[in-house]
Amino acid sequence: MSRIFRVGITPDFYIDAKGRFEDHLHSQLGSVAGIEVVAMPEQPGKTASAHDLDQFDAIFSLALRYTRESFRGLQRLALIARWGVGYDMIDVAASTEANVLLTITPEAVRRPVAEAIVAFIFMLAKNTREKDRVVRERRWRPDLKRLGTCIPGNTLGSLGCGNIAQEMFRITASLGFARYIAFDPYVDPAVAKALNVQLVTLDELFRQSDYLAVNCFLNESTKGIVGEAQLRSMKPTAYLINTARGPIVNQAALARALKENWIAGAGIDVFEDEPPDPSDPLLDCDNAVFAPHALAWTEEIARDNTIEACRNIIELAHGGVPHGAVNRDVLTQPGFQQKLERYKS
C-alpha cells in the first residue's frame, strides 16, 4: 500500500454512537501505516452523495443510505464497511455495478442479538411490563391481570435460521423448550438438524410457535411477510419477537393483533419508521415490550462491531478479500480487481 488509504466515518456515528466507537476505532486503525481516518461531511437527507463517497477508499458506515445515485460515476471508493449486519439501506446491486464491496460484521452481532431475543422471551413469559407498572403505581400482586408462564413444554420458532437464529437456539438449549422449529429455504438442513431444529413450512411456523422470533434480512421477499393472515394464524397464547427489521412485520396488523388479542404479546426492538410516530397505535399496546432498536446495543457489541468492521477495512487496504464480504460477485470484476491491485502495490 504505497498510497494513503482514506477511510470516511459516516456522520450518524457522531450522533447515534457518539462515545461508543471512537476509542476502538483508533486502537484498530490509528497505528496502521498508510491509513487515514476522517469524518465525512454531513449528507443531506441522510443519503450518501457520490461526490463525497469518492473522496475515500472505504466508508466506515452506520446507517447512512446508499441509493443507485450514490454510486454513480465512482472511481476511487472500494469498500463500504457496515457496522452491523443489516444492509437494507444500501442498493447492493448498484454497489456491485460500481465495483464497491460491501462487508458486514456477523461475528460481532451474533451473541448480543441472540441474547436480546432471549431477554424478550423472559420479559414476555414473566409479564414483566405489567408487574413493573403495578409496583410503580404503588399497587401490588392482587392487581395483576396475568401472572406469567414458564418456558418448558413450549415451541420456539424462528423466521430464518442463519447466524443469529442459530445462536438463539444454542443459548436456549437448556431452557426446556419442547421443540425448535424454523422456516428458512436457504439453510443447510444438516446445520438445522445439528441444532435439533425442525425445518417447517411458513404456515406451520406461525401456527405451531409459542414464541416466534424474526431472524431474517429485510429484502423484497421478506418485506411485510408477517402480515394479518400470519398473525391471525398464530395461537392466541403466542408471542412475536422482532429484533431484525421493522418492515418485515406489517406494523398496523401487529397493532390490531395485540389490541384484539389475536396473540398474547410481542417484544419489538425495530419499527417500520424509526423512531416511530408518537401517535402510532402500536405504542399503546399494553401487551407489548419495546426497545429503541437498542436491546442488543451493549458495550461488547459497540467494541466488537468496530473491531470487525476495521478488520474488513484493513484486509482490503492490504489488497486482500475482507472476511465479511456480502456481494462476493464484485470480487471477480475487472474494475474491482484493479482497485485491489493498487492497494497491493
N, C-alpha and C positions, 0 to 999 in steps of 0.2 A: 504494500500500500504506500506508494510514493507520493500521493497527493492527499490533501486534507479530506477526510470523510466527515461530512457535515450532517449532524442529527438535529432535527427540529422537534421541539416539545409542543404539543397542541395546547392552545390557550386554556381549554377547560380543566387541565390538570391544576392550574393555579387557582381554581375556584372549587371544584368538586373534590380534589385530592390534595389540597394545599397542606403542606407539613407532613404528608404521608409517604411521599415518594422521593423527595429531593436527596436525602442522605444516602438512600440505597442506590439511587441513580449515580450519584457522584462516586460512591465506592466501586461501582462496576465500570463506569466509563471514564471517570476522572483521570485515571492513571494510564489509560491505553493510548500509546503514542499514535498520533495521526488522526485522532477522533476529536472533533469539536462539537460541543453541545450548546445550542442556543434556543431561546423561546421563539416560537413562531409569532408573527403579528396576529392581532385579532382577525377572525374570519367572519365576515358578515353572514348573518343567518346561520351561524354555526356550521357552515358548509365550506369545505376546503376550496381554495382557488388554485387553478393550475399555475398561475404566475408564482404564488408563494411556495407551492409544493416543489417547484423545480429549482428552488434555491438550495435544496437539500438532497443528500443521497438516501437518507432514511428518515422516517417520521415515527416518533415515539407517541403513540396515539391512544387517547382515552375514548371519547365518544363523538369525535368530530365526524360529520357526514361527508361522504365522498360520492359525488354523482358522476355520470359519464362526462359531464363538462369539466369536472375537476381533473380528469386525466387527459384532456385534450391537448395534444402537442407536447407532452412531456418528453424530455430528453435525458435529464440527469437522474431524477428520482428512481430508485431501485427497490425500495422496501417500505411497507407500512407495517410497523411492529405494534400490533394491538396489545394493550394492557388488559387482558381478559380473553374470553373465548367467543363472545358473540360478535358477529360481523354483519348483521342485517343493515347497518348504517353505511355499508360500503358496497358499491357496484363492483362486484368481483369480476364479472365478465369484462367490464371496461378496464379494470386494473390489469387483467391478463393481456388484453389487447395492447395496453400501453407499456408492456414489459415491466410491470411493477409487481413484485412478490408481496403477498400478504402472509403474515405469521400471527399466531395466537399463543396463549400460554396455558395449555391444558394441564400441565403438571401442577401449576400454582393454584388453580381453582378447584381441583378435584375434591380435596378433603373439605375445604371451607364451605363449598356449596352443598355437598352431601350432608355435612353437619347441620347446615341451615334447614334442610328438609327434615332431618330428624328432630330438630328443635320444634318445627311446626307440628310434627306428628304428636309430640308430647304436649304442646300447648293446646292443641285441639282435643286430644284424648282426655286431658285432665281439666278441661274447661277453665283454663287459667284467666281468660279475659273477664268472664263474669265474676269469678272468685276474687280477682284483684279489685274489680269495681265495687263489689259488695263491701269489702273492707274499707276502701277509700271513702265510701258513702256512710261510714260508721254503722254499718249493719253487720249481720253475722249469718251463720250457717242456715238457719231456718228460712232465710230469704232467697236461697239458691233455687233456681228453676231446674238446674241439671247438675248432677253430681260429677259426672265424668265416667270414663270407661277404662278398662285395661286392654293391653295390646294382644296378649296371647289368644290365638284362635282366629285372628283377623287375616285378611289378604292384603298384601301391599303390592300395588300395581305401579307401573311406570310407562308413560308415553315416551318411548325412546329407551334404548339400553346401551348407551355409549359410556364415555369416560366417567361422568358424574353419577349416572344411574348405577353403574357397576359398583362404584364406591359406596353409594347408598345401601345397596344390597349387602355389601360386606359388613358395613357398620351395624346393620340391623339383624345380622345373623343370629345373635344371641337374645333377641328380644321376645321371641316366642311366636312370631308370625307363622300361621299355618301354611300359607302359600305365598310364593313370589311369582308375579306374572308381569309380562311386558309385551308391548307391541312395538316392533322395530323391524321393518323389512330389510334392513341393511346389516344387522348384527350377525356375526358368525354364530350359528346355533351351538357350536361347541363351547363358545365363551359363555353363553347363557346357561347351558347345561352345567358347566363347572361351578356356576354360582347358585345352582338349584333354582334357576328362573325358568318358568314355563313360558314359551312364546305363544301368544294367543292372537286372535283377530282383534281389530279395533273395537268392534261391537262387544266382544267378550270382555275386553279390558274395562270398558265403562260399566258393564253390567255386574261384573264379579268383584271389582276392587272395593275394599273398605276404606283404604287410603290410596289415593291416586295422585302421583307426583308427575308433573310435566317436566320432562327432561330431554326435549328436542330443540333443534335450532329453529329459528324463525326464517321461513322462506315462503315462496308462493304456494307450496303444497301443504304447509303447516299453518299458515295464517287462518285463524278462525276455525281450526279443526275441532276445537272444543266449543260446540255451539249448543243451541237449545235442545236439539234432538239427543245429543250425547249426554247432556246434564239431566234430562228427563229420564234417561235410561239407567241412571245410577241409582243405587239403593238410597232410600231416604235417611239411612243411618251413615252414609258415606261422607268422606271429606275429600276435597280437592286442594292440592297444593301446587302453587306455581312460583318457581324461582328462576324460570327460564327467560321468557319474554312475554310481555303483556298481550300483544295482538294474537298470540296463539289461542287465547281464550276470548270468546265473544263476551265482552265485559257487561253489556246490557243484559244478556241472557243469564250471566252469572248472578247479577244483582237480583233478578227475578227468582232464580233458583234458590237463593238464600232467603229472600223475603217470604217466598211461598213454600219454603221447606221441602223443595224437591230433593235437596241434600241437607246433611246435618250442619255443615260448616265448610270454611275454607281458610287456608293460610296463603296470603298473597303478598309477594315481595315485589312484583312487577306489574305495571299498568299499561293500558293502551296509550295513554298520554302521561308523560312524567315531567313534573309532578301532576297528579290528577286534578281535575277541576274540583274546587271545594264543594260544588253542588252535585257532584257525581253521586247517584243513589247508592252505589256500592259502599261508599264510606259510612252509610247509615245502618249497615247490616250488623246487628249485634252478634251474629253467629260467625263472624269472620275475624281473623287476626291479621294485621297488616304490618309491613315494614317498608321503609322508603328506598327500595332497591338497594338494600344495605345489610340484610341479615347475614350475608356471608362476608361482609366487609369487616375483617379483623386485622390486627397488627400483622399477622402472618401473611394474609393474602396481599396486603399492601407491599410487604417486603418481597414476597416470592413472585408476584406478578412483575414487579420491577426487575428483579434479578433475571427472570426467564425472558422477558422482553429484551433486556440488554444482551443476554446471551445470543438471541437471534440476531441482534444488530452486529455484535462482534463477529459472529460467524460469517455474516455477509461481508463485513468490512475487510475480512482477511481472504475473501474470494471463495468462501465455502458456501454450502447449502444449509440454511438455518433449519434446526430440528423441528420448528413449529410451523413449517410451510403448509399453507392451505391450498392455494391454486397451483398445484405442482406442474400443471401443463406449461406454465410460463418458463419452467427451468430449461426446457429444450429449445426455446425460441431463440433465433439468432440475435435479436435485439437485447434480450436479457443476458445471453452468453457474452456479448460484447461488454456489458456493464461489469459482469463478473471478472472478465479479463483485466479490466483497468484497475480493479481492486487487488488482483494478484500481482500486478507488476510493481 
